Amino acid sequence: LGERAIEHAVMPWCEQHDVALVAYSPFGSGSFPGPGTRAGRVCAEIAATRGVTPRQVALAFLTRHPSVFAIPKTGQAA
């Protein structure tokens, strides 16, 4: 979510050539916006209106294009 430059050149090229994009570490490898940040508050507000979590909002946003899929990961079983 913090780096979106790919949307301007890479994503259109991939869609035109039937190439899938993989969003590795879609939660930013530990830099997901916290509740005290503007981005975190926006994600939380969107999530609350839909009855989901902020991370579910992020995944829905990142995978809104048919050519993009995400591989979320975790460092903890919980």
Sequence and secondary structure as in RCSB ss.txt:
>XXXX:A:sequence
LGERAIEHAVMPWCEQHDVALVAYSPFGSGSFPGPGTRAGRVCAEIAATRGVTPRQVALAFLTRHPSVFAIPKTG
QAA
>XXXX:A:secstr
    GGGTTHHHHHHHTT  EEEESTT TT    TTSHHHHHHHHHHHHHTS HHHHHHHHHT STTEEEE   S
S  
